[in-house]
Amino acid sequence: MQTVAVIGAGQMGAGIAQVVAQAGIRVLLSDVSLEVAEGAKAKITKGLLKLVEKGKIGEGEATDALARIAPVGDYAPMAEADLIIEAATEREEIKHRIFDAAGKVLRGDAIMASNTSSIPITRMAVSSPDPARFIGVHFFNPVPVMKLVEVIPGLATSAATVAAVKDFVARLGKEAVQSEDEAGFIVNRILVPMLNEACFVLGSGTASVADIDKGCRLGLNHPMGPLELADFIGLDTCLEIMRVIHASTGDSKYRPAPLLAKYVEAGWLGRKSGRGFYDYSGEAPVPTR
Ligand SMILES: NC(=O)c1ccc[n+]([C@@H]2O[C@H](COP(=O)([O-])OP(=O)(O)OC[C@H]3O[C@@H](n4cnc5c(N)ncnc54)[C@H](O)[C@@H]3O)[C@@H](O)[C@H]2O)c1
């Protein structure tokens, strides 16, 4: 694999671009505009320079990785990509539009993948030119730190596509697990209903944000409490995942917590918007309830 295109340069797309470039592969990075993609590259630059300062990587590694990342303003250059990874906002209609448009330049032997957290792969594959070459590759946040990648073949995904993507994951130094194409796959099907339940617990006034998080950190030995983690993932992403699991199972136990929906309606999306269950405007996060 020589060239990978990443569509959507938010926290996940930028992280994927960084690890792919560090693995020696050229990256074409895009978002809604060239300016946004360039802004994402500037953030990656800052992150890599911090790693150099901490002595975790050499200056040469950082410079070489950055030289491999090219922000692009449209899909045409992606005709060179061996793999296109979509990592845009977790909204199915946005993703279908991307697969349709990027599919027009996808090479006949190239693979198209989605980093979706929950949307069924088989359903999205219909918007790509060849469902045999369409697959889910689900990275975890923050991408440079988290070892796991879930690999999710859709109904029509070929064995060759699965094998090529597993090779790619190994080349990044990450571990793959394979999941059937069920909403939420393995990890989010277990995790996000728990985060949603923490929102129900908060909404019913059982405990404060600080005590819910402290309870799970100390009582379950989790490194982060569920509300901190929901803020870290993005409350909009958590809400969409619950909606997808709820709609595809039809099981009311997966209904999104009203408080979670309200926070998203208020634009309180967690860390990325500066406020969620915590306020991030000061030096340290402050619980808001
Ligand atoms: N946040 C997490 O912890 C996490 C973990 C694994 C997977 N994911 C998945 O990764 C994807 C991205 O999540 P994120 O957390 O990076 O979100 P984010 O909000 O940080 O970034 C989304 C990016 O997509 C861009 N975008 C929107 N429409 C676009 C379009 N039409 N074309 C190109 N770019 C477009 C936005 O401008 C934004 O930069 C989602 O599918 C999400 O479910 C998220």
The ligand as an SDF file (V2000), in Angstrom:
LIG
                    3D

 44 48  0  0  0  0  0  0  0  0999 V2000
  -14.7750   10.2750   18.3930 N   0  0  0  0  0  0  0  0  0  0  0  0
  -14.4800    9.0050   18.5790 C   0  0  0  0  0  0  0  0  0  0  0  0
  -14.0880    8.5900   19.6810 O   0  0  0  0  0  0  0  0  0  0  0  0
  -14.5920    8.0360   17.4370 C   0  0  0  0  0  0  0  0  0  0  0  0
  -13.9740    6.7820   17.5350 C   0  0  0  0  0  0  0  0  0  0  0  0
  -14.0380    5.8980   16.4500 C   0  0  0  0  0  0  0  0  0  0  0  0
  -14.7290    6.2610   15.3020 C   0  0  0  0  0  0  0  0  0  0  0  0
  -15.3370    7.4800   15.2280 N   0  0  0  0  0  0  0  0  0  0  0  0
  -16.0460    7.8090   13.9720 C   0  0  0  0  0  0  0  0  0  0  0  0
  -15.1800    8.5940   13.1720 O   0  0  0  0  0  0  0  0  0  0  0  0
  -15.9720    9.5010   12.3740 C   0  0  0  0  0  0  0  0  0  0  0  0
  -15.4920   10.9160   12.6450 C   0  0  0  0  0  0  0  0  0  0  0  0
  -15.6220   11.1890   14.0380 O   0  0  0  0  0  0  0  0  0  0  0  0
  -14.7770   12.3580   14.7360 P   0  0  0  0  0  0  0  0  0  0  0  0
  -14.8390   12.0920   16.1950 O   0  0  0  0  0  0  0  0  0  0  0  0
  -13.4730   12.5280   14.0490 O   0  0  0  0  0  0  0  0  0  0  0  0
  -15.7150   13.6140   14.4100 O   0  0  0  0  0  0  0  0  0  0  0  0
  -15.2830   15.1470   14.2760 P   0  0  0  0  0  0  0  0  0  0  0  0
  -16.5400   15.9250   14.4980 O   0  0  0  0  0  0  0  0  0  0  0  0
  -14.0710   15.4490   15.0800 O   0  0  0  0  0  0  0  0  0  0  0  0
  -14.8320   15.2490   12.7210 O   0  0  0  0  0  0  0  0  0  0  0  0
  -15.6970   15.0300   11.6540 C   0  0  0  0  0  0  0  0  0  0  0  0
  -15.1010   15.7450   10.4530 C   0  0  0  0  0  0  0  0  0  0  0  0
  -15.8540   15.3890    9.2800 O   0  0  0  0  0  0  0  0  0  0  0  0
  -15.9070   16.5350    8.4620 C   0  0  0  0  0  0  0  0  0  0  0  0
  -16.9580   16.4210    7.4710 N   0  0  0  0  0  0  0  0  0  0  0  0
  -18.3010   16.5770    7.6180 C   0  0  0  0  0  0  0  0  0  0  0  0
  -18.9190   16.4140    6.4290 N   0  0  0  0  0  0  0  0  0  0  0  0
  -17.9410   16.1420    5.5150 C   0  0  0  0  0  0  0  0  0  0  0  0
  -17.9430   15.8900    4.1250 C   0  0  0  0  0  0  0  0  0  0  0  0
  -19.0780   15.8800    3.4240 N   0  0  0  0  0  0  0  0  0  0  0  0
  -16.7630   15.6450    3.5230 N   0  0  0  0  0  0  0  0  0  0  0  0
  -15.6010   15.6440    4.2130 C   0  0  0  0  0  0  0  0  0  0  0  0
  -15.5430   15.8880    5.5450 N   0  0  0  0  0  0  0  0  0  0  0  0
  -16.7010   16.1340    6.1800 C   0  0  0  0  0  0  0  0  0  0  0  0
  -16.1210   17.6730    9.4670 C   0  0  0  0  0  0  0  0  0  0  0  0
  -15.8240   18.9500    8.8900 O   0  0  0  0  0  0  0  0  0  0  0  0
  -15.1590   17.2740   10.5850 C   0  0  0  0  0  0  0  0  0  0  0  0
  -13.8630   17.8170   10.3870 O   0  0  0  0  0  0  0  0  0  0  0  0
  -17.4270    9.2320   12.7600 C   0  0  0  0  0  0  0  0  0  0  0  0
  -17.9690    8.2990   11.8610 O   0  0  0  0  0  0  0  0  0  0  0  0
  -17.3070    8.6370   14.1520 C   0  0  0  0  0  0  0  0  0  0  0  0
  -18.3990    7.8220   14.4870 O   0  0  0  0  0  0  0  0  0  0  0  0
  -15.2660    8.3870   16.2510 C   0  0  0  0  0  0  0  0  0  0  0  0
  1  2  1  0
  2  3  2  0
  2  4  1  0
  4  5  1  0
  4 44  2  0
  5  6  2  0
  6  7  1  0
  7  8  2  0
  8  9  1  0
  8 44  1  0
  9 10  1  0
  9 42  1  0
 10 11  1  0
 11 12  1  0
 11 40  1  0
 12 13  1  0
 13 14  1  0
 14 15  2  0
 14 16  1  0
 14 17  1  0
 17 18  1  0
 18 19  2  0
 18 20  1  0
 18 21  1  0
 21 22  1  0
 22 23  1  0
 23 24  1  0
 23 38  1  0
 24 25  1  0
 25 26  1  0
 25 36  1  0
 26 27  1  0
 26 35  1  0
 27 28  2  0
 28 29  1  0
 29 30  1  0
 29 35  2  0
 30 31  1  0
 30 32  2  0
 32 33  1  0
 33 34  2  0
 34 35  1  0
 36 37  1  0
 36 38  1  0
 38 39  1  0
 40 41  1  0
 40 42  1  0
 42 43  1  0
M  CHG  2   8   1  16  -1
M  END
$$$$
